[in-house]
């Protein structure tokens, strides 16, 4: 009987302890989902998943779908001939984040992060206009082309996270890096403004490779769980 009496006395204590521990908030939430609001405002839907190994180390994976932004393309027509906002594509990034120790009574967290990236961009096959100058006579030549670019590189990021609470946060970041680009352009047909019915079939491909420095900055809205 003494065994059963002891068990009955211990059971309420065990239930109380379990209830107390179940109500305690964890030291940190191990997963977070974020959306890059800067990229979404331009031409990319970019989603991020971050897994925390500890309160100071995490791995972030991001994937993006690049779309044609007709409004920004129209606004930038007179500024550049790059057709940046007319491209389709996708992107991928991986970053290893190292957070500074939390500052007492502060909602800000700072981090640094080395990252790798890959981006594939392409145009739908279409006519592109190009101004030509022959013997002092200027005219517009149209080329039906297939274009695509592949970018891959390394980035180093600095970031600040403002935690509204344990679930919602705003992340601000900027960084520098190097990007290698392979650009391929295939000319399929050609015509000019003097005779738009005369179409010449071409078989020309131009492939280029170059490395350039890159800057990156943005803001993300983050949900932890």
N, C-alpha and C positions, 0 to 999 in steps of 0.2 A: 504493500500500500504506500509505503514511503516513496517508492520510485514514481508511482503514478501521481502522488501529491506534488512531488518536485517537478514533474513534467508539466502539470497543470499550472503551477506557479511560473514556470519558465516561458510557457507559450505566450501569455499576454506581453511579457517583456520583449520577446522576439518579434511579435507583430508590431509593437510600438516602434522598435528600432528600424524595422523594414519600412514602415511608413515615413519615418523621418528621413532616411537616406533616399527614398524614392522621390521626395519633394525637393531635394537639393539640386541646384543647377550644376551641370558639369563645368569643369574648369574652362573648357573650350569646346566648341562644336566642331566636329571632324570633317564636315562637308559644307561646301558653299556653291551656290549657283549664281552667275552674274551675266548681265547683258551690257555690252559696250554701247552706251548711248551716243558717243561721239561718232562711231562708225555708222550707226543706224541713221544718223542725221545726214550722212553723205551718200554712201552707196553699198553698204555691207550690213547684213544681219549677222552679228557676231555673238556667239554664246560661249560661256566659259564654265568649266567645272573645276573646283579646287578641293583637293583632299589634304587635310592637315595630319601630318605624322606626329606633331607635337604642337604646342602653342606658338612655337617660333619657326617651324619648318613646314613647308607645304609644296605640293606639285600642282600646277595649274595647266589644264589642257583647254584649248579653245579652237573652235571651228567656225568658219564664216562662209556665208553665201553672198556673192557679189552680184548686184543687179544693176540694170541700166536706170540711171536717175535723169529722166528727160528734163526736169525743171532746172537742175544744176548744169546740165549740159548746155542748155539754151543760154543761161546766164554767163557761161564761160566761153562762149563761141568766139568772141572778139579778143579774148585774153590769151588763148593758147590754141594750138592746133593738135594737141595730144589726144583729144577725144577720151580723156580719162574717165568721164562719167558715162561713157557709152559701152563700156566693157562688161562682159559676163565673167564669172569665174568662181573660185572657191579658195579658202585659205586655211592654214593650220598653224598653230603655235603651241609650244610647250615651254613653261617657265618654272624654274625652281626658286621659290621665294624664301628668303631669310628675314624674319621679322626681328626688330629690336625688342628689348625687354619692355613690357608695359610700364608706362609712367603712372604712378598712383593718381587717382582723381582726374585722369585725362581720357577723353574718348578717342584720341588719335593714336594710331599705330603706324610706324614707319617700316619700310622694307626695302631691300635690294633684291634684284632677281636677274640672273643670266637666263637667256632664252634663245631658242632656235625657231625659225619660221620658214614656211613655204607658201607660195601663192601662185596660182595658175590663172591667167587672164586671157580672154579671147574675144574677138568680134565675130558676130554672124557674118558670113560671106556677103559683101555689099560693095557698092560703088563708092570710091573715095575720090574727091576732086583735088587736083594739084595744079598750081599755077606754073606755066612754063614760059621761057623766054628764048625765042629762036630768031636770030638775025634782027634783034631789036623789036620783034613783034611778040607781044604777050598774049597768051591764050590759055584756056583752061583745059586740062587733060583729065579724063576720068579713067580710073583703073578699078576693075573688079578684083578684089583681093580677099585672101584668107590670111588673117593675122592672129598670132598668139604669143604670149610671153610666159616664161617660167621664172619665178624669183625664189631664191633661197638665201638664208643668211643667219647672222648671229646678232643678238641685241643685248644690251645691258640696261636694265630698267631701275628707276627709283620711284617709289610710290608712297602715298599716304592714305590711310583708311580711317574714315570718320564713322564710328559706330553709334548709330542712333540708339540701339539697344543690342541685345544678344542675337537678334535675328536680322535686322536690317542695317545696311551700311552703304556709304558712298566712298568709292575708291578713285583717287586721282593719281595719274602716273605720267612719266615722261622718260625718254631714253634715247640712246644713240646706238649705232651699229653699222655693220657692213652688209651689203646685199649684192649678190651675183645674179645677173639677169641674162637669160638666153631669149633672144627675140627673133622670131621667124616671120617673114612676110613672103607670101606667094602671089605673084601677079598672074591672073588668069585671063582677063580680057582688057582691051584698051579702046577708047574712043575719044574724040575731041569735039569741041563746041562747033567747029566748022561743018562737020558732017557726023551727026549723032547716029546715023543709020549704019555707018561703016564701022564695024567692030572687028578688031584684030585679035586673034587668039595668041596668047603669050605662054611661054613656059619658062618663067623666071622665078628663082627663089633667092631671097636675101636672108642670111642668118648671121646674127651678131651676138657677141658675148662681151659683157663689160661688168666691172665691179665699181660700186659707188657707195659713199657714206650715206647713212639714212638717219632721219630724226623721227621720233614717234611720241605722241602725247594723246591723252584722252581721259575719259571718265567712265566709270562703270557703276551700275546699281547692283548691289549684292544682297543675296538672301542666304543665311546660314541655317543649317539643320543638322 
